[in-house]
Amino acid sequence: MVPFWKHEDFPFWAWLAGFAAQALMQAHGLWPVVFAFATERIGTVGLIVTGILFAVSAGGIAELQRLSKNGQSRTDTLTTAIAWAFVLIPLAAIALQWIPEIQIAVLGEDPLRDSARITIPELRDQYRNTLMKILGGAVVLAGLFVAWQRTHAALKAVEATERGQVTERFTRAIEHIGAIHGAGTQKERPNIEVRLGGIYALAQIAREAKDTDDNLRMQIVEILAAYLRENATPSAKSQRWITDDSLEKGGFYYDRPREDVQATLNALVGRQCISETSDRLSLWGGYFAGTELGRTNFKSARLAGCSFRDTFLANATLMNTSLHHADLRDAVLRWAELGMAILKGADLRSAVMDWCGLQGADLSDSKLQRASLAHADMTNAKLLNANMQNTDLSSTLGLKREQLQQAKIYKSTKLPPEFADLAENGLDDEE
């Protein structure tokens, strides 16, 4: 809303209001009374001075109007301050001159003078002192308000600058994660070094935005998840030489995902992960075989069809995670939390699942051949048609006969003593 003194028609309406007030006073015979009162209280010179002060204040308002119309009120702060001074100082002087006189006239003179033996000049000075304190307080409050406005404007400017910097960093990082060596040639390949820089930059931006801009954090989580779905493939792998003196060649090459895939996984679900449980991270079909994912947080994530073969997942949190038809062969899941996880049709052959929490997990149609489940908790786990050939369940906790009767128990299955009859009557081992 535009203040009244900035309105382009203000001078006209101010003149019209003054003329109307003068006409009303004349119509009711008040003008001679007011003039006589003013002449008696402050004299003719005082009236002239009051008129001059009003003219100066009007000039200040006109200057404020001009500055506002030209858009200079925010840029030319010195001129604006001087214009405000020309408006307010004359008005304050008029108030100090007139208000005490009006107070004396309205409140009366005799009761105050008789009770406190105060003369008219002393009474006038008291009123003026009180008024000056009020005006001084108003000036202080106005100063505080102006200071608050300036501070607020400065903070907004800083925030705008920071947003611009974040946007620039974000855009540059997005460009980096798509970097390619030899683009357009037959030797085209990912530029891993530049991509790593982009991934780390995005992760840092997301961590900074956790408490300030959760939408930005979620966008980065989605971008990195999409990056994994696109790049975590069997062809996207690197080799590491493992020394083994017992072998004729002195060692062997070990396949593992590229460094950018591992770095992205660390950013999403590592110890300083940027994802939250509510994000429902979706990495279906990703190839993460051979990655190091100990103590990661995949809670409630969608990992259907993912390959975690030979993956280190010790102490990982996988509760309520969708892992149906996932490849977890030879994976290390020791101490992992898989409560209520969906492992239907998952391949867990030779997986190490000692001390693993599988309460309420759905292991229907899963392959658990040669899996180790020492001290694992399988309370209320669903084992319908789960293949238990050569599976060690001898120290598994929470098992019930009803669960095992639904599973495929073989003669080679190691069961607790109370369920030994099920193994004796179990299926013959398959090749």
Secondary structure per residue as TSV (DSSP state, phi and psi in degrees):
chain	resnum	aa	ss	phi	psi
A	1	M	-	360.0	132.9
A	2	V	-	-79.5	127.2
A	3	P	-	-60.0	153.7
A	4	F	G	-62.0	-34.3
A	5	W	G	-75.4	-12.2
A	6	K	G	-92.4	-8.0
A	7	H	S	-69.3	139.6
A	8	E	T	-66.6	-22.7
A	9	D	T	-96.5	12.0
A	10	F	H	-60.0	-47.8
A	11	P	H	-56.0	-41.9
A	12	F	H	-63.4	-47.6
A	13	W	H	-67.8	-34.5
A	14	A	H	-64.3	-44.3
A	15	W	H	-62.8	-42.5
A	16	L	H	-64.1	-40.3
A	17	A	H	-65.2	-41.2
A	18	G	H	-64.0	-43.1
A	19	F	H	-63.5	-42.1
A	20	A	H	-64.1	-40.9
A	21	A	H	-63.9	-42.1
A	22	Q	H	-64.3	-40.6
A	23	A	H	-64.3	-41.9
A	24	L	H	-63.9	-41.4
A	25	M	H	-64.4	-40.4
A	26	Q	H	-67.4	-38.6
A	27	A	H	-63.8	-34.8
A	28	H	T	-97.7	8.2
A	29	G	T	69.2	25.5
A	30	L	-	-90.3	-22.8
A	31	W	H	-61.1	-46.2
A	32	P	H	-60.9	-36.3
A	33	V	H	-65.3	-46.5
A	34	V	H	-63.7	-42.5
A	35	F	H	-64.4	-41.6
A	36	A	H	-64.4	-41.8
A	37	F	H	-61.9	-45.7
A	38	A	H	-65.0	-40.9
A	39	T	H	-66.0	-38.5
A	40	E	H	-68.2	-39.7
A	41	R	H	-80.6	-47.0
A	42	I	H	-120.2	-6.4
A	43	G	H	81.8	170.5
A	44	T	H	-64.9	-40.5
A	45	V	H	-61.7	-41.0
A	46	G	H	-61.2	-39.8
A	47	L	H	-63.6	-40.8
A	48	I	H	-63.7	-43.7
A	49	V	H	-62.2	-41.3
A	50	T	H	-60.6	-42.3
A	51	G	H	-62.8	-39.5
A	52	I	H	-63.9	-42.7
A	53	L	H	-63.4	-40.5
A	54	F	H	-62.2	-39.7
A	55	A	H	-64.4	-41.5
A	56	V	H	-62.8	-44.2
A	57	S	H	-61.9	-40.6
A	58	A	H	-63.2	-37.4
A	59	G	H	-64.2	-39.2
A	60	G	H	-62.9	-41.1
A	61	I	H	-64.1	-40.0
A	62	A	H	-62.2	-40.1
A	63	E	H	-66.6	-40.3
A	64	L	H	-61.4	-38.7
A	65	Q	H	-64.2	-42.2
A	66	R	H	-63.6	-44.6
A	67	L	H	-63.0	-41.0
A	68	S	H	-65.9	-40.3
A	69	K	H	-65.3	-35.0
A	70	N	T	-88.7	0.2
A	71	G	T	72.5	25.1
A	72	Q	-	-102.5	-1.9
A	73	S	T	-65.7	-26.5
A	74	R	T	-95.9	-24.9
A	75	T	T	-90.4	-45.6
A	76	D	-	-91.7	76.3
A	77	T	H	-68.6	-34.0
A	78	L	H	-65.0	-48.8
A	79	T	H	-62.4	-39.9
A	80	T	H	-62.4	-42.7
A	81	A	H	-63.9	-41.5
A	82	I	H	-64.4	-40.4
A	83	A	H	-62.4	-42.5
A	84	W	H	-62.1	-39.3
A	85	A	H	-62.0	-41.2
A	86	F	H	-65.8	-25.1
A	87	V	H	-82.3	-48.0
A	88	L	H	-83.6	-39.0
A	89	I	H	-63.6	-47.0
A	90	P	H	-59.9	-40.2
A	91	L	H	-63.8	-39.3
A	92	A	H	-64.9	-41.5
A	93	A	H	-62.8	-41.9
A	94	I	H	-62.5	-42.1
A	95	A	H	-62.8	-41.7
A	96	L	H	-66.1	-28.3
A	97	Q	H	-81.4	-42.5
A	98	W	H	-93.4	-40.6
A	99	I	H	-60.8	-44.5
A	100	P	H	-59.9	-38.0
A	101	E	H	-64.3	-42.0
A	102	I	H	-66.5	-39.3
A	103	Q	H	-60.8	-44.5
A	104	I	H	-63.4	-42.4
A	105	A	H	-66.9	-39.9
A	106	V	H	-77.4	-46.2
A	107	L	H	-78.2	-21.8
A	108	G	-	96.7	161.3
A	109	E	S	-108.2	-45.6
A	110	D	H	-60.9	-46.3
A	111	P	H	-59.4	-43.4
A	112	L	H	-68.5	-41.7
A	113	R	H	-69.1	-38.4
A	114	D	H	-72.2	-38.1
A	115	S	H	-75.6	-35.8
A	116	A	H	-115.4	1.2
A	117	R	-	54.0	47.3
A	118	I	-	-105.5	134.0
A	119	T	-	-79.6	163.7
A	120	I	H	-58.9	-46.7
A	121	P	H	-59.8	-40.1
A	122	E	H	-65.0	-41.5
A	123	L	H	-63.2	-40.9
A	124	R	H	-62.2	-42.3
A	125	D	H	-63.8	-38.3
A	126	Q	H	-63.1	-45.3
A	127	Y	H	-60.8	-40.8
A	128	R	H	-65.7	-41.7
A	129	N	H	-61.0	-43.6
A	130	T	H	-61.9	-43.0
A	131	L	H	-65.6	-38.4
A	132	M	H	-64.6	-36.9
A	133	K	H	-64.6	-40.7
A	134	I	H	-64.0	-45.1
A	135	L	H	-64.7	-38.5
A	136	G	H	-62.6	-42.0
A	137	G	H	-62.4	-39.0
A	138	A	H	-64.4	-37.9
A	139	V	H	-64.3	-42.5
A	140	V	H	-62.2	-45.3
A	141	L	H	-62.5	-40.3
A	142	A	H	-63.4	-39.5
A	143	G	H	-63.6	-41.9
A	144	L	H	-63.7	-39.5
A	145	F	H	-64.5	-43.3
A	146	V	H	-63.4	-41.1
A	147	A	H	-63.6	-40.8
A	148	W	H	-63.5	-42.0
A	149	Q	H	-61.3	-42.7
A	150	R	H	-65.5	-42.3
A	151	T	H	-63.3	-43.4
A	152	H	H	-62.4	-42.5
A	153	A	H	-64.4	-39.2
A	154	A	H	-65.2	-41.5
A	155	L	H	-63.8	-40.4
A	156	K	H	-64.1	-37.8
A	157	A	H	-65.1	-41.2
A	158	V	H	-64.0	-43.2
A	159	E	H	-62.1	-41.7
A	160	A	H	-63.3	-40.2
A	161	T	H	-64.5	-43.3
A	162	E	H	-64.0	-41.4
A	163	R	H	-61.5	-40.5
A	164	G	H	-62.9	-40.5
A	165	Q	H	-65.9	-42.1
A	166	V	H	-63.1	-42.1
A	167	T	H	-61.5	-41.9
A	168	E	H	-65.1	-44.2
A	169	R	H	-63.0	-41.6
A	170	F	H	-61.8	-47.8
A	171	T	H	-62.1	-43.2
A	172	R	H	-65.0	-40.0
A	173	A	H	-64.6	-40.1
A	174	I	H	-61.3	-40.1
A	175	E	H	-64.0	-38.1
A	176	H	H	-68.8	-37.2
A	177	I	T	-72.0	-8.2
A	178	G	T	-107.0	14.7
A	179	A	-	-65.1	140.6
A	180	I	E	-133.6	137.8
A	181	H	E	-82.6	133.6
A	182	G	T	62.5	44.4
A	183	A	T	-58.3	134.0
A	184	G	T	82.8	4.2
A	185	T	S	-115.2	173.1
A	186	Q	T	-71.8	-18.9
A	187	K	T	-95.3	22.2
A	188	E	-	-62.8	130.5
A	189	R	E	-155.7	159.0
A	190	P	E	-63.5	140.4
A	191	N	-	-88.7	91.2
A	192	I	H	-61.8	-40.7
A	193	E	H	-62.0	-46.0
A	194	V	H	-68.6	-39.3
A	195	R	H	-62.9	-40.6
A	196	L	H	-59.6	-42.5
A	197	G	H	-60.2	-42.3
A	198	G	H	-64.9	-39.9
A	199	I	H	-65.2	-46.3
A	200	Y	H	-64.4	-36.5
A	201	A	H	-65.8	-44.3
A	202	L	H	-62.8	-41.5
A	203	A	H	-62.7	-39.7
A	204	Q	H	-67.0	-41.4
A	205	I	H	-61.3	-41.7
A	206	A	H	-64.9	-39.5
A	207	R	H	-65.3	-40.0
A	208	E	H	-67.4	-29.1
A	209	A	H	-88.6	-2.7
A	210	K	T	-56.4	-41.4
A	211	D	T	-98.0	-8.9
A	212	T	T	-115.6	-37.2
A	213	D	-	-145.0	82.7
A	214	D	H	-66.6	-27.5
A	215	N	H	-62.8	-41.2
A	216	L	H	-63.9	-42.3
A	217	R	H	-59.7	-44.9
A	218	M	H	-64.7	-36.3
A	219	Q	H	-63.0	-41.8
A	220	I	H	-66.5	-38.9
A	221	V	H	-59.6	-44.5
A	222	E	H	-64.0	-40.1
A	223	I	H	-64.1	-46.3
A	224	L	H	-68.5	-35.5
A	225	A	H	-64.3	-42.6
A	226	A	H	-63.9	-36.4
A	227	Y	H	-61.7	-41.1
A	228	L	H	-67.4	-43.7
A	229	R	H	-60.5	-31.6
A	230	E	H	-83.8	-34.1
A	231	N	H	-108.6	-19.4
A	232	A	-	-82.4	78.6
A	233	T	S	-123.8	161.5
A	234	P	T	-55.8	-29.8
A	235	S	T	-76.9	-19.9
A	236	A	S	-89.8	76.9
A	237	K	E	-143.1	159.7
A	238	S	E	-125.1	167.8
A	239	Q	E	-117.4	141.8
A	240	R	E	-124.9	134.8
A	241	W	E	-81.6	124.1
A	242	I	E	-107.1	117.9
A	243	T	E	-74.2	129.2
A	244	D	-	-147.2	103.2
A	245	D	T	-67.1	-18.0
A	246	S	T	-73.8	-16.2
A	247	L	S	-89.0	153.9
A	248	E	T	-62.7	-36.2
A	249	K	T	-87.1	-2.4
A	250	G	S	82.3	7.6
A	251	G	E	160.7	-168.4
A	252	F	E	-155.5	160.8
A	253	Y	E	-89.1	135.2
A	254	Y	E	-114.1	121.1
A	255	D	E	-77.4	137.3
A	256	R	E	-150.2	161.0
A	257	P	E	-63.2	160.2
A	258	R	-	-61.2	159.3
A	259	E	H	-60.7	-34.9
A	260	D	H	-67.6	-33.9
A	261	V	H	-67.6	-45.1
A	262	Q	H	-63.7	-41.3
A	263	A	H	-64.4	-38.7
A	264	T	H	-66.9	-40.5
A	265	L	H	-62.2	-42.9
A	266	N	H	-61.2	-39.5
A	267	A	H	-67.0	-38.4
A	268	L	H	-78.9	-41.3
A	269	V	H	-130.5	8.8
A	270	G	S	-75.3	-167.5
A	271	R	T	-63.9	-34.1
A	272	Q	T	-109.1	48.4
A	273	C	-	-65.8	151.0
A	274	I	-	-98.1	-8.5
A	275	S	-	-90.5	154.2
A	276	E	-	-116.6	159.3
A	277	T	G	-56.8	-36.5
A	278	S	G	-67.9	-13.9
A	279	D	G	-71.6	-21.3
A	280	R	-	50.7	61.4
A	281	L	-	-52.9	129.2
A	282	S	B	-114.9	109.1
A	283	L	-	-127.5	28.1
A	284	W	T	-52.6	139.3
A	285	G	T	76.8	5.2
A	286	G	-	-74.6	151.4
A	287	Y	B	-105.2	104.2
A	288	F	-	-120.7	23.5
A	289	A	T	-59.3	133.9
A	290	G	T	82.6	5.3
A	291	T	-	-80.7	160.8
A	292	E	B	-101.5	105.1
A	293	L	-	-128.0	33.3
A	294	G	T	-66.3	139.1
A	295	R	T	62.7	23.7
A	296	T	-	-84.3	165.5
A	297	N	B	-119.2	99.9
A	298	F	-	-106.6	21.5
A	299	K	T	-56.1	128.0
A	300	S	T	65.4	14.0
A	301	A	-	-77.2	159.4
A	302	R	B	-103.1	106.5
A	303	L	-	-124.7	28.8
A	304	A	T	-60.0	133.3
A	305	G	T	73.9	5.0
A	306	C	-	-73.9	153.1
A	307	S	B	-104.7	116.0
A	308	F	-	-118.6	32.6
A	309	R	T	-64.1	135.6
A	310	D	T	58.9	23.6
A	311	T	-	-91.1	141.1
A	312	F	B	-90.3	107.9
A	313	L	-	-122.8	26.7
A	314	A	T	-61.4	137.1
A	315	N	T	62.8	16.4
A	316	A	-	-76.1	151.2
A	317	T	B	-100.6	112.5
A	318	L	-	-128.4	28.4
A	319	M	T	-67.5	139.3
A	320	N	T	58.8	21.1
A	321	T	-	-87.9	140.3
A	322	S	B	-89.5	110.2
A	323	L	-	-126.1	25.7
A	324	H	T	-66.1	137.1
A	325	H	T	60.2	24.8
A	326	A	-	-80.8	152.6
A	327	D	B	-98.3	106.9
A	328	L	-	-120.1	29.1
A	329	R	T	-61.8	133.0
A	330	D	T	61.4	13.7
A	331	A	-	-73.7	149.0
A	332	V	B	-100.5	108.6
A	333	L	-	-116.7	25.0
A	334	R	T	-59.4	131.8
A	335	W	T	64.8	10.7
A	336	A	-	-73.4	151.2
A	337	E	B	-102.9	110.3
A	338	L	-	-120.5	25.6
A	339	G	T	-57.8	130.7
A	340	M	T	62.8	14.6
A	341	A	-	-72.7	150.4
A	342	I	B	-100.5	105.5
A	343	L	-	-115.5	28.0
A	344	K	T	-62.6	124.0
A	345	G	T	73.5	8.1
A	346	A	-	-72.3	149.0
A	347	D	B	-98.6	104.2
A	348	L	-	-113.8	26.7
A	349	R	T	-62.4	130.1
A	350	S	T	62.9	16.8
A	351	A	-	-73.5	144.4
A	352	V	B	-96.9	108.1
A	353	M	-	-123.6	31.6
A	354	D	T	-63.1	138.8
A	355	W	T	59.1	23.7
A	356	C	-	-84.1	142.5
A	357	G	B	-93.0	110.6
A	358	L	-	-120.8	30.0
A	359	Q	T	-62.5	122.2
A	360	G	T	71.7	8.4
A	361	A	-	-71.6	149.0
A	362	D	B	-99.5	104.7
A	363	L	-	-108.4	23.1
A	364	S	T	-60.4	136.9
A	365	D	T	61.2	13.9
A	366	S	-	-79.9	159.8
A	367	K	B	-106.2	110.1
A	368	L	-	-115.5	22.3
A	369	Q	T	-58.1	131.6
A	370	R	T	62.7	12.5
A	371	A	-	-73.9	147.6
A	372	S	B	-105.0	120.9
A	373	L	-	-125.5	38.1
A	374	A	T	-61.5	124.4
A	375	H	T	61.3	14.3
A	376	A	-	-71.4	147.0
A	377	D	B	-99.6	110.7
A	378	M	-	-113.5	33.6
A	379	T	T	-59.9	125.4
A	380	N	T	61.5	17.8
A	381	A	-	-72.6	144.1
A	382	K	B	-91.7	122.9
A	383	L	-	-120.6	25.7
A	384	L	T	-59.2	118.7
A	385	N	T	60.2	21.3
A	386	A	-	-72.9	131.9
A	387	N	B	-82.9	115.3
A	388	M	-	-110.3	25.4
A	389	Q	T	-64.5	125.9
A	390	N	T	60.3	22.5
A	391	T	-	-87.5	136.3
A	392	D	B	-94.4	104.4
A	393	L	-	-115.7	16.2
A	394	S	T	-63.1	-29.9
A	395	S	T	-118.9	17.6
A	396	T	-	-71.3	142.1
A	397	L	B	-99.2	152.2
A	398	G	S	79.5	7.9
A	399	L	-	-78.3	144.4
A	400	K	-	-124.9	155.8
A	401	R	H	-58.8	-39.1
A	402	E	H	-60.8	-36.8
A	403	Q	H	-65.0	-48.4
A	404	L	H	-68.4	-29.6
A	405	Q	H	-67.6	-23.6
A	406	Q	H	-83.7	-19.1
A	407	A	S	-87.3	167.6
A	408	K	B	-89.4	98.8
A	409	I	-	-95.8	131.1
A	410	Y	B	-109.4	165.2
A	411	K	T	-63.5	-24.4
A	412	S	T	-85.4	-4.7
A	413	T	-	-72.1	130.4
A	414	K	B	-92.7	112.2
A	415	L	-	-114.8	160.7
A	416	P	-	-58.7	153.7
A	417	P	G	-52.4	-36.9
A	418	E	G	-69.7	-13.8
A	419	F	G	-115.7	20.2
A	420	A	H	-61.4	-30.9
A	421	D	H	-63.9	-30.3
A	422	L	H	-66.5	-38.2
A	423	A	H	-70.3	-38.5
A	424	E	H	-62.9	-35.4
A	425	N	T	-97.7	15.5
A	426	G	S	-77.9	-178.6
A	427	L	B	-73.4	154.6
A	428	D	-	-72.6	145.0
A	429	D	-	-63.1	141.3
A	430	E	-	-96.7	160.6
A	431	E	-	-68.8	360.0
